[in-house]
Amino acid sequence: MRNSILFVFLGMCCLTQIQAQTASRDSTFHPYHVNYWVTGPLLAVGVTANYLGIPAIMEKKAISQLEIEALDPDIINGFDRWALHQDPALIDDYLAYSNYVLTPTVLLPVALLLDGQIRKDWCDILFMYMETMSITSNIYEWTPIGPSFLNRYRPVTYYDELDYDARRSGNNRNSFYSGHVASAAASTFFIAKVYSDYHPSLGNDKYYLYAAALVPPILLGYFRLLSLRHFPSDILMGIGIGALCGILVPELHRISQENISLGLFTSPEATGFAIQWKP
């Protein structure tokens, strides 16, 4: 729901400025190509799918007492078992800390507009960011690797120190993978990718930006682990998916129609259809 509200707000801001921005563009460097009339409807579909996917995840069947009694911590792999040796008395505090990290992190790309060159293309950047977050959310909600298809008990369900009411929620079937961490990683890697593309003179120094982009999702993941919401593998998967979305969506927008040529070819060996991309 939080992502849906963000998409709608940013979309309204962008749509009011498209015409003015298009008219005022100069010949300075613009690394991205955003077709608003294609991206806009896709975003609308993405936000709708995101909205519809939330209930399927959040309203899963409650975990029965028999299921909880049948849980066996010994079947958890050694890498993830760390999540079963935390202090359950502090889970509410760490859950609050994770929320304090998530909200500013998903809003952080707005800071890109402090850069004068990027600010000239601010509508492109915001459209791409909404697209990135929409794709990240829908991968989580609708693909076979997310909780709509997988049921992995959260670490909290394994703690006998907690009462049944704290462990029974159907949402506790959604451990794999961490959607919160994926959203945070998508945001920070989007920042690193966009800033690097606007400043190619950074060269290999851009990798310091990507290293810095790991910090917020790792911190968020650490708090999610201590709040008994996820295992370490859930967090790593979230970081990986978010990072890929944050990098690949802007990269795809670097391809323009002028870079692609279509045509037929013929030679003594064969005749066919050719697609050529010139980066």
C-alpha positions as CSV (number, residue, x, y, z in Angstrom):
1,M,0.0,0.0,0.0
2,R,2.8,2.4,0.8
3,N,4.4,1.8,-2.6
4,S,1.0,2.4,-4.3
5,I,0.5,5.7,-2.6
6,L,4.1,6.8,-3.5
7,F,3.5,5.8,-7.2
8,V,0.2,7.8,-7.4
9,F,1.7,10.9,-5.8
10,L,4.8,10.9,-8.0
11,G,2.8,10.1,-11.1
12,M,0.6,13.1,-10.6
13,C,3.5,15.4,-10.1
14,C,5.2,14.1,-13.3
15,L,2.1,14.2,-15.5
16,T,1.7,17.9,-14.7
17,Q,5.2,18.7,-15.9
18,I,5.7,16.5,-19.0
19,Q,4.8,19.1,-21.6
20,A,6.9,21.9,-19.9
21,Q,9.9,19.7,-19.5
22,T,9.8,18.4,-23.1
23,A,9.7,21.9,-24.4
24,S,12.5,23.2,-22.3
25,R,15.1,20.5,-22.9
26,D,18.4,21.5,-24.4
27,S,21.2,19.6,-26.1
28,T,23.0,18.6,-22.9
29,F,23.7,15.0,-21.9
30,H,20.5,12.9,-21.4
31,P,21.5,9.2,-20.9
32,Y,17.9,7.9,-20.6
33,H,15.0,7.6,-23.0
34,V,11.5,7.5,-21.3
35,N,8.4,7.2,-23.4
36,Y,5.7,8.5,-21.0
37,W,2.8,7.2,-23.0
38,V,4.2,3.7,-22.8
39,T,5.6,3.8,-19.2
40,G,2.5,5.5,-17.8
41,P,0.0,2.8,-18.7
42,L,2.5,0.1,-17.6
43,L,2.9,1.8,-14.2
44,A,-0.9,1.9,-13.9
45,V,-1.0,-1.8,-14.5
46,G,1.9,-2.4,-12.1
47,V,0.3,-0.4,-9.3
48,T,-3.0,-2.2,-9.8
49,A,-1.3,-5.6,-9.7
50,N,0.6,-4.5,-6.6
51,Y,-2.6,-3.5,-4.9
52,L,-4.3,-6.8,-5.8
53,G,-1.4,-8.9,-4.7
54,I,-1.2,-7.6,-1.1
55,P,-4.3,-9.4,0.2
56,A,-3.1,-12.7,-1.1
57,I,0.0,-12.4,0.9
58,M,-1.3,-10.7,4.1
59,E,-4.4,-12.8,4.5
60,K,-3.0,-16.3,4.5
61,K,-4.5,-18.9,6.7
62,A,-3.5,-18.7,10.3
63,I,-0.9,-21.1,11.6
64,S,-2.5,-23.8,13.7
65,Q,-1.2,-25.0,17.0
66,L,-0.5,-28.4,15.5
67,E,1.7,-26.8,12.8
68,I,3.6,-24.9,15.4
69,E,4.1,-28.0,17.5
70,A,5.4,-29.9,14.5
71,L,8.1,-27.3,13.7
72,D,11.6,-28.7,13.9
73,P,14.5,-26.2,14.3
74,D,17.0,-28.9,13.4
75,I,15.9,-28.9,9.8
76,I,17.0,-25.3,9.4
77,N,20.3,-25.1,7.6
78,G,23.3,-23.9,9.6
79,F,23.6,-20.5,7.8
80,D,20.0,-19.6,8.7
81,R,20.0,-21.0,12.2
82,W,21.4,-17.8,13.5
83,A,17.9,-16.3,13.3
84,L,16.7,-18.9,15.9
85,H,19.1,-17.7,18.6
86,Q,17.9,-14.1,19.2
87,D,16.2,-12.4,22.1
88,P,12.5,-12.5,21.4
89,A,11.8,-9.8,24.1
90,L,13.2,-7.1,21.8
91,I,11.4,-8.0,18.6
92,D,9.0,-5.0,18.8
93,D,12.0,-2.6,19.2
94,Y,13.8,-4.0,16.2
95,L,10.7,-4.0,14.1
96,A,10.3,-0.3,14.8
97,Y,14.0,0.3,13.9
98,S,13.5,-1.4,10.6
99,N,10.6,0.9,9.8
100,Y,12.7,3.9,10.6
101,V,15.3,2.7,8.1
102,L,12.8,1.7,5.3
103,T,10.8,4.9,4.9
104,P,13.7,7.3,4.4
105,T,15.5,4.8,2.2
106,V,12.7,4.5,-0.3
107,L,12.4,8.3,-0.5
108,L,16.2,8.7,-0.8
109,P,16.3,8.9,-4.7
110,V,14.6,12.3,-4.4
111,A,18.1,13.5,-3.3
112,L,19.3,12.9,-6.9
113,L,17.5,16.0,-7.9
114,L,20.1,18.0,-6.0
115,D,22.4,17.4,-8.9
116,G,21.8,20.1,-11.5
117,Q,22.3,17.8,-14.5
118,I,19.9,15.1,-13.2
119,R,17.4,17.7,-12.1
120,K,16.9,18.7,-15.8
121,D,15.5,15.2,-16.4
122,W,13.6,14.9,-13.1
123,C,10.4,13.6,-14.6
124,D,12.3,10.8,-16.4
125,I,14.1,9.9,-13.2
126,L,10.8,9.8,-11.2
127,F,9.1,7.7,-13.8
128,M,12.0,5.3,-13.9
129,Y,12.0,5.1,-10.1
130,M,8.3,4.3,-9.9
131,E,8.8,1.7,-12.6
132,T,11.7,0.2,-10.6
133,M,9.6,0.0,-7.4
134,S,6.6,-1.4,-9.2
135,I,8.6,-4.2,-10.8
136,T,10.3,-4.9,-7.5
137,S,7.0,-5.2,-5.7
138,N,5.4,-7.3,-8.4
139,I,8.3,-9.8,-8.5
140,Y,7.7,-10.2,-4.8
141,E,4.0,-10.6,-5.0
142,W,3.4,-12.6,-8.2
143,T,6.4,-14.7,-9.1
144,P,7.1,-18.3,-8.0
145,I,10.0,-17.2,-5.9
146,G,7.8,-15.0,-3.7
147,P,5.4,-15.6,-0.8
148,S,2.4,-15.9,-3.0
149,F,3.7,-19.3,-4.1
150,L,6.0,-20.2,-1.2
151,N,5.2,-20.7,2.5
152,R,8.2,-20.4,4.7
153,Y,7.6,-19.9,8.4
154,R,9.2,-16.8,9.9
155,P,11.7,-17.3,12.7
156,V,9.2,-16.0,15.2
157,T,7.1,-19.1,14.8
158,Y,10.0,-21.2,16.2
159,Y,10.3,-19.4,19.6
160,D,8.5,-21.3,22.4
161,E,9.1,-18.3,24.7
162,L,6.4,-16.5,22.8
163,D,2.7,-17.2,23.2
164,Y,0.6,-18.7,20.5
165,D,-1.0,-15.4,19.5
166,A,2.4,-14.0,18.6
167,R,3.2,-16.9,16.3
168,R,-0.1,-17.9,14.7
169,S,-0.6,-15.0,12.1
170,G,-0.9,-16.1,8.5
171,N,1.6,-13.4,7.7
172,N,4.2,-15.5,9.5
173,R,4.2,-17.9,6.5
174,N,5.9,-15.1,4.4
175,S,9.5,-15.4,5.5
176,F,11.0,-15.9,2.0
177,Y,12.0,-13.5,0.8
178,S,12.3,-10.1,2.4
179,G,10.2,-7.6,0.3
180,H,11.2,-4.7,2.6
181,V,14.9,-5.4,2.0
182,A,14.2,-5.7,-1.8
183,S,12.6,-2.3,-1.9
184,A,15.4,-0.7,0.0
185,A,18.0,-2.3,-2.2
186,A,16.1,-1.2,-5.4
187,S,16.1,2.3,-4.1
188,T,19.8,2.6,-3.2
189,F,21.1,0.8,-6.3
190,F,18.9,2.9,-8.4
191,I,20.6,6.0,-7.0
192,A,24.1,4.5,-7.6
193,K,23.2,3.5,-11.2
194,V,21.6,6.8,-12.2
195,Y,24.3,9.0,-10.6
196,S,27.0,6.9,-12.3
197,D,25.3,7.2,-15.7
198,Y,25.1,10.9,-15.4
199,H,28.7,11.1,-14.4
200,P,30.7,8.7,-16.5
201,S,33.9,10.5,-15.5
202,L,33.7,8.6,-12.2
203,G,35.2,5.6,-13.9
204,N,35.9,2.8,-11.5
205,D,35.1,5.1,-8.6
206,K,31.4,4.3,-9.2
207,Y,31.9,1.0,-7.5
208,Y,32.3,2.9,-4.2
209,L,28.7,4.1,-4.8
210,Y,27.5,0.6,-5.3
211,A,29.3,-0.5,-2.1
212,A,27.6,2.4,-0.2
213,A,24.3,1.3,-1.7
214,L,24.6,-2.0,0.2
215,V,24.6,-0.3,3.6
216,P,20.9,0.7,4.0
217,P,19.5,-2.7,2.9
218,I,22.0,-4.6,5.0
219,L,21.1,-2.5,8.0
220,L,17.4,-2.9,7.4
221,G,17.9,-6.7,6.9
222,Y,19.8,-6.9,10.2
223,F,16.9,-5.3,12.0
224,R,14.4,-7.5,10.2
225,L,16.5,-10.5,11.3
226,L,16.6,-9.3,15.0
227,S,12.8,-8.7,14.9
228,L,12.5,-12.4,13.9
229,R,10.8,-11.6,10.6
230,H,13.4,-13.2,8.3
231,F,16.3,-15.7,8.0
232,P,19.6,-14.5,6.6
233,S,19.0,-16.2,3.2
234,D,15.6,-14.3,2.9
235,I,17.6,-11.0,3.4
236,L,20.3,-11.9,0.9
237,M,17.7,-12.8,-1.7
238,G,15.9,-9.5,-1.1
239,I,19.1,-7.6,-1.6
240,G,19.9,-9.5,-4.8
241,I,16.5,-8.9,-6.4
242,G,16.3,-5.3,-5.4
243,A,19.8,-4.6,-6.6
244,L,19.1,-6.1,-10.0
245,C,15.9,-4.1,-10.4
246,G,17.6,-0.9,-9.4
247,I,20.3,-1.4,-12.0
248,L,18.5,-3.1,-14.9
249,V,15.5,-0.7,-15.2
250,P,17.7,2.4,-15.8
251,E,20.0,0.4,-18.0
252,L,17.0,-0.6,-20.2
253,H,16.1,3.0,-20.6
254,R,19.5,3.8,-22.1
255,I,18.4,2.0,-25.2
256,S,16.6,4.3,-27.7
257,Q,14.9,3.7,-30.9
258,E,17.8,5.3,-32.7
259,N,20.1,2.6,-31.4
260,I,18.0,-0.2,-32.9
261,S,17.7,-0.9,-36.6
262,L,15.5,-3.6,-38.3
263,G,15.7,-5.0,-41.7
264,L,16.1,-7.9,-44.1
265,F,19.4,-9.4,-45.2
266,T,20.4,-11.7,-47.9
267,S,23.7,-13.5,-48.6
268,P,24.8,-16.6,-50.6
269,E,24.4,-18.6,-47.4
270,A,21.0,-17.3,-46.0
271,T,18.2,-14.8,-46.1
272,G,16.5,-13.5,-43.0
273,F,15.4,-10.8,-40.6
274,A,18.1,-8.7,-38.8
275,I,17.9,-6.7,-35.6
276,Q,20.9,-4.6,-34.8
277,W,21.6,-2.6,-31.6
278,K,24.3,0.0,-31.5
279,P,25.1,0.9,-27.8
